[in-house]
């Protein structure tokens, strides 16, 4: 992983926090969101947006508590006499209210009430009461109130418990090492405090202090990637993140980290491919947030949270294949009756996509244009083959049957839950700006933009293709037709984009004669 060019600076702020330096950090902690992701494309998008918003809020609140904890760590890890506990308790309460955002904080010692401290108004609801215990002994109680804010969740309580435990450690006079509850193995204190905090979180989390310092990981993060924690904590954060990141996604993430360093954005969320130790690839939803000292604006640390969304991605890919399979099946059904129309749809799709590209539409709209173009004549499957393959012009009655094909297509496609309005686009592709089109005689902006694009592509391709009742029109003449009807039948922006596509080198395929020497009606 490359070094970001924007320096963050030396350590600043109060207390002993994570190492400051030329670093970046990250992410909102994605805390306790274990719901299944809806397989429907649109509801999946809404669910991801909801999760992202939750991650960002949760990360900032958790990050603030970690900041408070780091600030008091230097004092609480030292042997402090009881005469100093009053000042330490007062400082802790002050930090919890000022930086932690709690309405009040109170520390009460069972055997030494004169050493107790309180900041803020007492008796505010709701309150969280955390016992101050260490080595099996109870020393007192830490109480915080959130006031009008939401009640504390289990992750906040885990952090508050760490603070209470450090107060107990101070009174017990212990130094540096201990056995974190529930881990069963002693860990260095400076890692153990974070491990205690992160063990209760179900998603992978990492603390980022600078690109040169190692990451601090929770068990979920290491397990997600199949590593032992020390394997990812020995190298620098830059090296570790490069090791576990897919190269393409890592390059993108470096740019996002640079934005955080420059404080252009407080956090980012992205889908990212991670490389497991066993060579496998998993997909994660990553949120990264940086925290800076409020007074000096010096970088303090970052939080990265990772949720495994591999199952969601698998389902999404299966949906993509299902959509593709549905399109292929419908196209094959039409080809079996009318091979020429299938070729027409393919050529229209190429031109419509080129127009959408020239218009620089969002990728979602470009995909909508592409899929709708591929299926725009699927309604002809209901038209008798003898009409479709007639080697001469059709009667007025037969033309009325042909004009029904957009409605037939709509009835077929509306039952397929595409993530784009494919059925409506296909229904409207014969509508015209002046209301002279069919089937509904829509005008102007009442016609979807994607349908206006399809109308131009369909017209140009049809004119440029051979028919048994007329020869193919040369490409310049086909383009002249849409220019002459610009703003009357066809959207002027779409016409201009079509012209630019041809000026840039787009060419219609040489259609020659229809399959078998026979033609079909457009």
C-alpha positions as CSV (number, residue, x, y, z in Angstrom):
1,X,0.0,0.0,0.0
2,X,1.4,3.4,-1.0
3,X,2.0,6.2,1.5
4,X,-0.5,9.0,1.3
5,X,1.2,12.2,0.4
6,X,-0.7,14.5,2.7
7,X,0.9,14.5,6.2
8,X,-1.2,14.5,9.2
9,X,1.4,15.7,11.6
10,X,2.7,14.9,15.0
11,X,0.8,13.8,18.1
12,X,-1.4,16.4,19.7
13,X,-4.3,16.7,22.1
14,X,-4.7,15.6,25.6
15,X,-3.9,12.1,27.1
16,X,-2.3,9.1,25.6
17,X,-4.1,8.3,22.4
18,X,-3.2,6.2,19.4
19,X,0.1,7.2,17.8
20,X,-0.3,10.2,15.5
21,X,1.7,10.6,12.4
22,X,1.4,10.5,8.6
23,X,-1.6,8.3,8.9
24,X,-5.1,7.7,7.8
25,X,-7.7,5.8,9.6
26,X,-11.2,4.9,9.2
27,X,-14.6,3.8,9.5
28,X,-17.8,3.9,11.2
29,X,-18.3,0.8,13.3
30,X,-21.0,-1.3,11.7
31,X,-22.4,-2.4,15.0
32,X,-24.7,-5.3,15.5
33,X,-26.6,-5.3,12.1
34,X,-27.1,-9.0,11.3
35,X,-30.4,-8.8,9.3
36,X,-30.5,-10.7,6.0
37,X,-30.2,-8.5,3.0
38,X,-33.3,-8.6,0.8
39,X,-32.7,-10.3,-2.6
40,X,-34.8,-7.8,-4.4
41,X,-32.6,-5.3,-6.2
42,X,-34.4,-2.1,-5.1
43,X,-35.0,-3.2,-1.5
44,X,-31.4,-4.4,-1.3
45,X,-30.3,-0.9,-2.3
46,X,-32.5,0.7,0.3
47,X,-31.3,-1.8,2.9
48,X,-27.6,-1.0,2.1
49,X,-28.3,2.8,2.4
50,X,-30.0,2.2,5.8
51,X,-27.0,0.1,7.0
52,X,-24.6,2.7,5.7
53,X,-26.4,5.5,7.6
54,X,-26.4,3.3,10.8
55,X,-22.8,2.5,10.4
56,X,-21.8,6.2,10.2
57,X,-23.8,7.2,13.3
58,X,-22.7,4.2,15.3
59,X,-19.0,4.7,14.3
60,X,-18.9,8.3,15.4
61,X,-20.4,7.5,18.8
62,X,-18.2,4.4,19.3
63,X,-15.2,6.4,18.1
64,X,-15.9,9.1,20.7
65,X,-16.0,6.6,23.5
66,X,-12.8,5.0,22.3
67,X,-11.3,8.5,22.3
68,X,-12.4,9.1,25.9
69,X,-10.9,5.7,26.9
70,X,-7.6,6.4,25.2
71,X,-7.4,9.8,26.9
72,X,-7.7,8.3,30.4
73,X,-5.6,5.2,29.7
74,X,-2.3,6.8,30.6
75,X,-3.5,7.6,34.1
76,X,-5.5,4.5,34.7
77,X,-2.7,2.1,33.7
78,X,-0.4,3.6,36.3
79,X,-0.3,2.8,40.0
80,X,-2.3,5.7,41.5
81,X,-2.7,6.4,45.2
82,X,-6.2,6.7,46.7
83,X,-5.5,10.4,47.3
84,X,-5.3,10.8,43.5
85,X,-8.5,9.0,42.7
86,X,-10.7,12.0,43.3
87,X,-8.9,14.0,40.5
88,X,-8.9,11.0,38.2
89,X,-12.6,10.3,38.8
90,X,-13.5,13.9,38.2
91,X,-11.4,13.9,34.9
92,X,-13.1,10.8,33.7
93,X,-16.6,12.2,34.3
94,X,-15.7,15.4,32.6
95,X,-14.4,13.5,29.5
96,X,-17.5,11.3,29.3
97,X,-19.8,14.4,29.4
98,X,-17.8,16.8,27.2
99,X,-16.4,14.4,24.6
100,X,-18.6,11.4,25.1
101,X,-21.8,13.4,24.8
102,X,-23.5,12.0,27.9
103,X,-25.9,14.3,29.9
104,X,-24.2,13.3,33.1
105,X,-21.6,11.0,34.5
106,X,-21.1,9.8,38.1
107,X,-18.5,7.6,39.8
108,X,-19.3,6.4,43.3
109,X,-16.9,4.3,45.5
110,X,-18.5,1.9,48.0
111,X,-15.8,2.2,50.6
112,X,-14.6,5.8,49.9
113,X,-17.6,8.1,49.1
114,X,-15.4,11.1,49.6
115,X,-13.4,10.1,46.4
116,X,-16.6,10.0,44.3
117,X,-17.2,12.5,41.5
118,X,-20.1,13.7,39.4
119,X,-20.4,16.0,36.3
120,X,-23.9,17.0,35.0
121,X,-27.3,16.7,36.6
122,X,-28.0,13.6,38.5
123,X,-31.1,11.5,38.2
124,X,-31.6,12.0,34.5
125,X,-33.2,9.1,32.6
126,X,-32.3,6.8,31.0
127,X,-29.3,5.8,33.0
128,X,-26.7,3.0,32.4
129,X,-25.2,1.7,35.6
130,X,-21.8,-0.1,35.2
131,X,-20.2,-1.8,38.2
132,X,-16.6,-0.9,38.9
133,X,-15.0,-4.3,39.4
134,X,-11.6,-5.9,39.1
135,X,-10.0,-9.2,40.1
136,X,-13.4,-10.4,41.5
137,X,-13.8,-7.4,43.8
138,X,-16.5,-4.6,43.5
139,X,-15.2,-1.1,44.1
140,X,-18.3,1.0,43.2
141,X,-20.4,2.0,40.3
142,X,-20.1,4.2,37.1
143,X,-23.4,5.7,36.0
144,X,-24.0,7.7,32.8
145,X,-27.2,9.3,31.5
146,X,-27.9,9.8,27.8
147,X,-30.6,12.4,28.5
148,X,-32.7,13.0,25.4
149,X,-30.4,10.8,23.2
150,X,-31.1,7.1,22.5
151,X,-30.2,4.7,25.3
152,X,-26.8,3.1,25.3
153,X,-26.5,-0.1,23.3
154,X,-24.4,-3.2,24.2
155,X,-21.4,-2.0,22.4
156,X,-21.3,1.3,24.3
157,X,-21.8,-0.7,27.5
158,X,-18.8,-2.8,26.6
159,X,-16.7,0.4,26.3
160,X,-18.1,1.8,29.5
161,X,-17.2,-1.5,31.2
162,X,-13.7,-1.1,30.1
163,X,-13.5,2.4,31.6
164,X,-15.0,1.0,34.8
165,X,-12.5,-1.9,34.8
166,X,-9.6,0.5,34.5
167,X,-10.8,2.5,37.4
168,X,-10.9,-0.8,39.4
169,X,-7.5,-1.7,38.1
170,X,-6.2,1.7,39.4
171,X,-7.6,1.0,42.8
172,X,-6.2,-2.5,42.9
173,X,-2.8,-1.2,42.0
174,X,-2.2,-3.6,39.2
175,X,0.3,-2.8,36.3
176,X,0.1,-3.3,32.5
177,X,-1.1,-7.0,32.2
178,X,-4.2,-8.8,33.1
179,X,-6.5,-11.6,31.7
180,X,-9.3,-10.0,29.8
181,X,-12.7,-11.4,30.8
182,X,-13.8,-14.3,28.6
183,X,-10.5,-14.5,26.6
184,X,-8.7,-17.0,28.7
185,X,-5.2,-15.9,27.6
186,X,-3.2,-13.0,28.8
187,X,-2.6,-10.2,26.3
188,X,-0.5,-7.1,26.5
189,X,-2.5,-4.3,28.0
190,X,-2.3,-1.9,25.1
191,X,-3.9,-4.6,22.8
192,X,-6.1,-6.2,25.4
193,X,-8.1,-3.0,26.0
194,X,-9.1,-2.8,22.4
195,X,-9.7,-6.5,22.2
196,X,-12.0,-6.4,25.2
197,X,-13.9,-3.6,23.4
198,X,-14.1,-5.2,20.0
199,X,-14.9,-8.8,21.2
200,X,-18.5,-7.9,21.7
201,X,-18.9,-6.5,18.2
202,X,-20.1,-9.0,15.6
203,X,-18.5,-7.3,12.6
204,X,-14.8,-7.0,11.9
205,X,-13.2,-3.9,13.3
206,X,-9.7,-2.4,13.2
207,X,-8.1,0.7,14.8
208,X,-5.8,2.6,12.4
209,X,-3.2,4.9,14.1
210,X,-1.0,5.7,11.1
211,X,0.1,4.0,7.9
212,X,3.4,3.0,9.6
213,X,2.0,1.7,12.9
214,X,0.4,-1.8,13.0
215,X,-3.4,-2.3,12.9
216,X,-5.2,-3.2,16.1
217,X,-7.8,-5.9,15.2
218,X,-10.7,-7.6,16.8
219,X,-11.2,-11.4,16.6
220,X,-14.0,-11.1,14.0
221,X,-11.7,-9.2,11.6
222,X,-9.0,-11.8,11.8
223,X,-11.4,-14.7,11.6
224,X,-13.1,-13.2,8.5
225,X,-9.8,-13.3,6.6
226,X,-8.5,-16.6,8.1
227,X,-5.4,-15.1,9.8
228,X,-4.1,-15.1,13.3
229,X,-4.3,-11.6,14.7
230,X,-0.5,-11.3,15.1
231,X,0.0,-12.1,11.4
232,X,-1.8,-8.9,10.5
233,X,-0.6,-6.9,13.5
234,X,3.1,-7.4,12.9
235,X,3.4,-5.5,9.6
236,X,2.5,-1.8,9.2
237,X,-1.1,-0.9,8.6
238,X,-0.2,0.0,5.0
239,X,1.4,-3.4,4.4
240,X,-1.4,-5.3,6.1
241,X,-4.1,-3.6,4.2
242,X,-2.3,-4.1,0.9
243,X,-1.9,-7.8,1.8
244,X,-5.6,-8.4,2.4
245,X,-7.1,-6.2,-0.3
246,X,-7.8,-7.0,-3.9
247,X,-5.5,-4.8,-6.0
248,X,-8.3,-3.1,-7.9
249,X,-10.2,-2.2,-4.8
250,X,-7.1,-1.3,-2.9
251,X,-6.2,1.4,-5.6
252,X,-9.7,2.8,-5.3
253,X,-9.5,2.8,-1.5
254,X,-6.2,4.7,-1.5
255,X,-8.0,7.6,-3.2
256,X,-10.8,7.5,-0.6
257,X,-8.3,7.5,2.2
258,X,-6.6,10.5,0.7
259,X,-9.9,12.3,0.8
260,X,-10.2,11.5,4.5
261,X,-6.7,12.7,5.2
262,X,-7.5,16.0,3.5
263,X,-10.7,16.2,5.5
264,X,-12.8,16.5,2.4
265,X,-15.2,13.9,3.8
266,X,-15.6,12.5,7.3
267,X,-16.0,8.8,6.2
268,X,-16.6,6.6,3.3
269,X,-18.4,3.3,2.7
270,X,-17.6,0.9,-0.2
271,X,-17.9,-2.7,-1.3
272,X,-14.5,-4.2,-1.3
273,X,-13.0,-7.6,-2.1
274,X,-10.7,-9.0,0.6
275,X,-8.1,-11.7,0.0
276,X,-8.1,-14.5,2.6
277,X,-5.0,-16.3,3.8
278,X,-6.2,-19.5,2.1
279,X,-6.5,-17.7,-1.3
280,X,-10.2,-17.2,-1.2
281,X,-11.9,-13.9,-1.9
282,X,-14.7,-12.5,0.2
283,X,-16.8,-9.4,-0.3
284,X,-17.1,-6.9,2.5
285,X,-19.0,-3.7,3.2
286,X,-16.3,-1.4,4.6
287,X,-16.9,1.9,6.4
288,X,-13.8,4.0,7.3
289,X,-13.9,7.1,9.5
290,X,-11.1,9.3,10.8
291,X,-11.1,11.1,14.1
292,X,-9.2,14.4,14.6
293,X,-8.3,16.3,17.8
294,X,-11.0,19.0,18.2
295,X,-8.7,21.7,19.3
296,X,-5.5,21.1,17.2
297,X,-7.2,19.2,14.2
298,X,-4.3,16.7,14.5
299,X,-5.2,13.1,13.3
300,X,-5.8,10.8,16.3
301,X,-7.0,7.5,14.9
302,X,-9.3,5.8,12.4
303,X,-11.9,3.1,12.7
304,X,-12.5,0.5,10.0
305,X,-15.5,-1.8,10.2
306,X,-16.1,-4.7,7.8
307,X,-19.2,-6.7,7.4
308,X,-19.1,-9.9,5.3
309,X,-21.6,-9.5,2.4
310,X,-20.4,-12.4,0.4
311,X,-23.8,-14.1,0.6
312,X,-25.5,-10.8,-0.5
313,X,-23.1,-10.6,-3.5
314,X,-23.7,-14.2,-4.4
315,X,-27.4,-13.6,-4.4
316,X,-27.0,-10.5,-6.4
317,X,-24.9,-12.3,-9.0
318,X,-27.5,-15.0,-9.2
319,X,-30.1,-12.4,-9.8
320,X,-28.0,-10.9,-12.6
321,X,-27.7,-14.4,-14.1
322,X,-31.5,-14.8,-13.8
323,X,-32.1,-11.5,-15.5
324,X,-29.7,-12.5,-18.3
325,X,-31.3,-15.9,-18.6
326,X,-34.8,-14.4,-18.8
327,X,-33.6,-12.1,-21.6
328,X,-31.9,-14.9,-23.4
329,X,-34.9,-17.1,-23.2
330,X,-37.3,-14.4,-24.5
331,X,-34.9,-13.5,-27.3
332,X,-34.5,-17.1,-28.3
333,X,-38.2,-17.6,-28.4
334,X,-38.5,-14.7,-30.8
335,X,-35.6,-15.9,-32.9
336,X,-37.2,-19.2,-33.4
337,X,-40.1,-17.5,-35.2
338,X,-38.3,-14.5,-36.7
339,X,-34.5,-14.6,-36.9
340,X,-34.4,-11.2,-38.7
341,X,-36.0,-9.4,-35.8
342,X,-33.5,-10.8,-33.4
343,X,-30.7,-9.4,-35.5
344,X,-32.5,-6.0,-35.6
345,X,-32.7,-6.0,-31.8
346,X,-29.0,-6.7,-31.4
347,X,-28.1,-3.9,-33.8
348,X,-30.5,-1.5,-32.1
349,X,-29.0,-2.4,-28.7
350,X,-25.5,-1.4,-29.9
351,X,-26.6,1.9,-31.2
352,X,-28.9,2.7,-28.2
353,X,-26.0,2.0,-25.8
354,X,-23.7,4.2,-27.9
355,X,-26.2,7.1,-27.7
356,X,-26.5,6.6,-23.9
357,X,-22.7,6.6,-23.6
358,X,-22.5,9.9,-25.6
359,X,-25.2,11.4,-23.3
360,X,-23.0,10.3,-20.3
361,X,-26.0,8.9,-18.5
362,X,-25.5,7.1,-15.1
363,X,-24.7,3.5,-15.5
364,X,-28.1,2.4,-14.2
365,X,-29.8,4.3,-17.0
366,X,-27.4,2.9,-19.6
367,X,-28.2,-0.6,-18.4
368,X,-31.9,0.1,-18.6
369,X,-31.4,1.3,-22.2
370,X,-29.4,-1.8,-23.1
371,X,-31.8,-4.3,-21.6
372,X,-34.9,-2.6,-23.0
373,X,-33.3,-2.4,-26.4
374,X,-32.5,-6.1,-26.4
375,X,-36.2,-6.9,-25.7
376,X,-38.0,-4.0,-27.4
377,X,-39.6,-6.2,-30.1
378,X,-40.4,-9.2,-27.9
379,X,-44.1,-8.4,-28.3
380,X,-43.9,-9.6,-32.0
381,X,-43.9,-13.1,-30.6
382,X,-47.7,-12.7,-30.6
383,X,-47.9,-11.6,-34.2
384,X,-48.6,-14.4,-36.7
385,X,-45.5,-15.5,-38.5
386,X,-47.1,-15.1,-41.9
387,X,-47.4,-11.3,-41.2
388,X,-43.9,-11.0,-39.8
389,X,-42.3,-12.7,-42.8
390,X,-44.4,-11.2,-45.5
391,X,-42.2,-10.4,-48.5
392,X,-44.3,-7.3,-49.4
393,X,-46.2,-4.6,-47.6
394,X,-48.9,-5.3,-45.1
395,X,-52.6,-4.3,-45.1
396,X,-54.0,-1.7,-42.8
397,X,-55.6,-4.4,-40.6
398,X,-52.3,-6.3,-40.4
399,X,-50.5,-3.1,-39.5
400,X,-53.0,-2.6,-36.6
401,X,-51.9,-6.1,-35.4
402,X,-48.3,-5.1,-35.6
403,X,-48.8,-1.9,-33.7
404,X,-50.0,-3.9,-30.7
405,X,-46.6,-5.4,-30.2
406,X,-45.5,-2.8,-27.6
407,X,-48.5,-3.6,-25.5
408,X,-47.9,-7.3,-25.8
409,X,-44.3,-6.8,-24.8
410,X,-45.3,-4.7,-21.8
411,X,-47.6,-7.5,-20.6
412,X,-44.8,-10.0,-20.8
413,X,-42.1,-7.9,-19.3
414,X,-44.1,-6.4,-16.4
415,X,-44.0,-9.8,-14.7
416,X,-40.2,-9.7,-14.6
417,X,-38.9,-7.7,-11.7
418,X,-36.1,-5.8,-13.4
419,X,-34.3,-3.2,-11.4
420,X,-35.1,-0.7,-14.2
421,X,-38.5,0.3,-15.8
422,X,-37.8,-2.1,-18.8
423,X,-41.5,-2.8,-19.4
424,X,-42.4,0.9,-19.6
425,X,-39.5,1.7,-21.8
426,X,-40.5,-1.0,-24.3
427,X,-44.1,0.1,-24.1
428,X,-43.2,3.7,-25.1
429,X,-40.5,3.1,-27.8
430,X,-42.9,4.0,-30.6
431,X,-44.2,7.1,-28.9
432,X,-43.1,10.4,-30.5
433,X,-42.6,13.9,-29.0
434,X,-45.5,15.5,-30.9
435,X,-48.0,12.8,-29.8
436,X,-48.2,11.1,-33.1
437,X,-46.8,7.8,-31.9
438,X,-48.5,4.7,-30.4
439,X,-49.9,3.1,-28.4
440,X,-50.8,5.9,-26.0
441,X,-50.0,9.1,-28.0
442,X,-47.7,10.4,-25.3
443,X,-46.0,13.7,-25.7
444,X,-42.7,15.3,-24.7
445,X,-41.4,14.5,-21.3
446,X,-44.2,12.1,-20.6
447,X,-42.1,9.7,-22.6
448,X,-39.2,8.2,-20.6
449,X,-35.8,9.3,-21.7
450,X,-34.7,5.7,-22.2
451,X,-37.7,5.2,-24.6
452,X,-36.7,8.4,-26.5
453,X,-33.2,6.9,-27.0
454,X,-34.6,3.6,-28.1
455,X,-37.0,5.4,-30.6
456,X,-34.0,7.1,-32.3
457,X,-31.9,3.9,-32.4
458,X,-34.8,1.8,-33.6
459,X,-35.6,4.3,-36.4
460,X,-32.0,4.7,-37.7
461,X,-31.3,0.9,-37.7
462,X,-34.7,0.1,-39.4
463,X,-34.0,2.6,-42.2
464,X,-30.4,1.4,-42.6
465,X,-31.5,-2.3,-43.0
466,X,-32.7,-4.1,-46.1
467,X,-36.4,-4.9,-46.5
468,X,-37.9,-7.0,-49.3
469,X,-40.3,-4.1,-50.1
470,X,-37.5,-1.5,-50.1
471,X,-33.7,-1.3,-50.2
472,X,-31.7,-0.3,-47.2
473,X,-31.2,3.5,-46.8
474,X,-27.7,4.8,-46.6
475,X,-26.5,5.8,-43.2
476,X,-26.3,9.5,-44.0
477,X,-29.9,9.4,-45.3
478,X,-31.1,7.6,-42.2
479,X,-29.4,10.2,-40.0
480,X,-30.9,13.0,-42.1
481,X,-34.3,11.6,-41.3
482,X,-33.9,12.0,-37.6
483,X,-32.3,15.4,-38.1
484,X,-35.3,16.6,-40.1
485,X,-37.7,15.4,-37.4
486,X,-35.5,16.7,-34.5
487,X,-37.8,18.2,-31.8
488,X,-40.9,17.1,-33.7
489,X,-40.7,13.3,-33.5
490,X,-37.4,12.8,-31.8
491,X,-35.7,14.3,-28.7
492,X,-33.2,16.8,-29.9
493,X,-30.6,15.8,-27.3
494,X,-30.9,12.2,-28.3
495,X,-30.6,13.1,-32.0
496,X,-27.4,15.1,-31.3
497,X,-25.9,12.3,-29.3
498,X,-26.7,9.8,-32.1
499,X,-24.9,12.1,-34.6
500,X,-21.9,12.4,-32.2
501,X,-21.8,8.6,-32.0
502,X,-21.5,8.2,-35.8
503,X,-19.0,11.1,-36.0
504,X,-16.9,9.2,-33.4
505,X,-16.8,6.1,-35.6
506,X,-19.9,4.1,-34.8
507,X,-21.1,2.1,-37.7
508,X,-24.2,-0.1,-38.2
509,X,-23.4,-3.7,-39.1
510,X,-23.8,-4.7,-42.7
511,X,-27.2,-6.3,-42.5
512,X,-27.2,-7.5,-46.1
513,X,-30.4,-9.4,-46.8
514,X,-32.6,-10.9,-44.1
515,X,-32.1,-14.6,-43.2
516,X,-33.3,-16.9,-46.0
517,X,-33.9,-14.0,-48.3
518,X,-37.1,-13.0,-46.5
519,X,-37.8,-9.9,-44.6
520,X,-40.0,-8.9,-41.7
521,X,-42.0,-5.9,-40.7
522,X,-40.6,-3.5,-38.2
